[in-house]
């Protein structure tokens, strides 16, 4: 009787593709989703996104159709030449997170600040005085 070795196809395929593409990717590319803390108090929601290594000019925040999108893109090239060797390093990274905004958020007053690798986004709630109930006369 001949013994035949069996490999699971779903385990083999990713390894073959990884081996195939590794020679075509000379630069290191890192894409991640930053961790986020969300806090709420009586007047605001607050987001804290962990995005170390980025400069504030590399971070973008936009609001479109009640969706807040935070994205960032970072690229770094290093070259070092000493005595008889040359070192080149490339690093790229990007992220994108989106959050659905409720009707409680005043999109015109959203503010953001980037400090020590943490992006702080303040989402003020609509003032309760503005959301008064309206009585409608029946005729």
C-alpha positions in Angstrom: 0.0 0.0 0.0 1.3 3.5 -0.9 1.0 6.3 1.6 -0.1 9.6 0.0 0.6 12.8 1.9 -2.4 15.1 2.0 -2.3 18.9 2.4 -5.4 21.0 3.0 -6.0 23.2 0.0 -7.1 26.2 2.1 -3.8 26.1 4.1 -1.6 25.7 1.0 -3.0 28.5 -1.2 -2.2 31.4 1.1 1.4 30.2 1.5 1.9 29.9 -2.2 0.6 33.4 -2.8 2.7 34.8 0.0 5.8 33.2 -1.5 4.9 34.4 -5.0 4.3 38.1 -4.0 7.2 38.5 -1.5 9.7 39.2 -4.3 7.5 41.9 -5.9 7.2 44.0 -2.8 10.6 45.6 -2.1 9.1 48.2 0.3 7.6 47.5 3.6 4.0 48.5 3.7 2.0 48.5 6.9 -1.7 49.2 7.1 -3.4 49.1 10.5 -6.6 50.2 12.2 -5.9 52.4 15.2 -7.4 51.6 18.6 -10.1 54.1 19.6 -11.6 55.0 23.0 -15.0 56.6 22.9 -16.3 58.6 25.9 -19.6 60.4 26.4 -20.6 63.1 28.9 -23.6 65.4 29.1 -22.3 67.9 26.5 -19.9 65.9 24.2 -18.7 62.6 22.7 -14.9 62.3 22.7 -12.8 60.0 20.5 -9.2 59.1 21.2 -7.4 57.4 18.4 -3.9 55.9 18.9 -1.8 56.9 15.8 1.8 57.0 16.9 4.5 58.0 14.4 2.3 60.3 12.4 2.6 64.1 12.0 -0.5 66.1 12.4 -0.2 67.2 8.7 -0.5 63.5 7.7 -3.9 63.1 9.4 -7.2 64.0 7.8 -10.7 64.3 9.3 -13.9 64.8 7.3 -17.6 64.6 7.8 -19.9 63.6 4.9 -23.5 62.5 5.1 -23.3 61.9 8.9 -20.2 59.8 8.7 -17.0 61.0 10.4 -13.9 59.6 8.6 -10.4 59.8 10.1 -7.5 58.8 7.9 -3.7 59.1 7.9 -0.9 58.3 5.6 2.8 58.1 6.5 5.9 57.6 4.3 9.5 57.5 5.4 12.7 56.9 3.5 16.0 56.5 5.2 19.4 56.2 3.6 22.6 55.8 5.5 26.1 55.5 3.9 29.1 54.6 6.0 32.6 53.3 5.1 31.8 50.5 2.7 28.1 49.8 3.0 24.8 51.5 2.1 21.6 51.0 4.0 18.2 52.0 2.6 15.0 51.6 4.5 11.4 52.4 3.3 8.3 52.5 5.5 4.8 53.3 4.5 1.6 53.1 6.6 -1.9 54.3 6.4 -5.2 54.0 8.3 -8.8 54.9 7.9 -11.7 54.7 10.4 -15.2 55.8 10.0 -17.9 56.6 12.5 -21.6 57.1 12.0 -22.8 60.3 13.7 -26.2 60.5 15.4 -28.5 63.5 15.2 -27.2 64.5 18.6 -23.9 65.7 17.2 -23.3 69.2 16.0 -21.1 68.6 13.0 -20.2 72.3 12.6 -18.4 72.4 16.0 -16.3 69.3 15.8 -12.7 69.9 16.9 -9.5 67.8 16.8 -6.1 68.0 18.4 -3.1 65.6 18.0 -0.7 65.2 20.9 1.9 62.6 21.7 0.6 60.0 19.1 -3.0 60.4 20.3 -5.7 62.1 18.1 -8.4 63.7 20.3 -11.6 64.5 18.5 -14.4 66.3 20.3 -17.9 65.9 19.1 -20.2 68.4 20.7 -23.8 67.5 21.2 -26.6 69.7 19.9 -27.8 72.1 22.6 -31.0 70.8 24.2 -32.5 74.3 24.0 -32.4 74.1 20.2 -34.3 70.8 20.2 -37.5 72.1 21.8 -40.7 70.4 21.2 -43.0 72.1 18.8 -46.8 72.1 19.3 -48.9 71.8 16.1 -52.4 73.2 16.0 -55.1 70.9 14.6 -57.6 72.8 12.4 
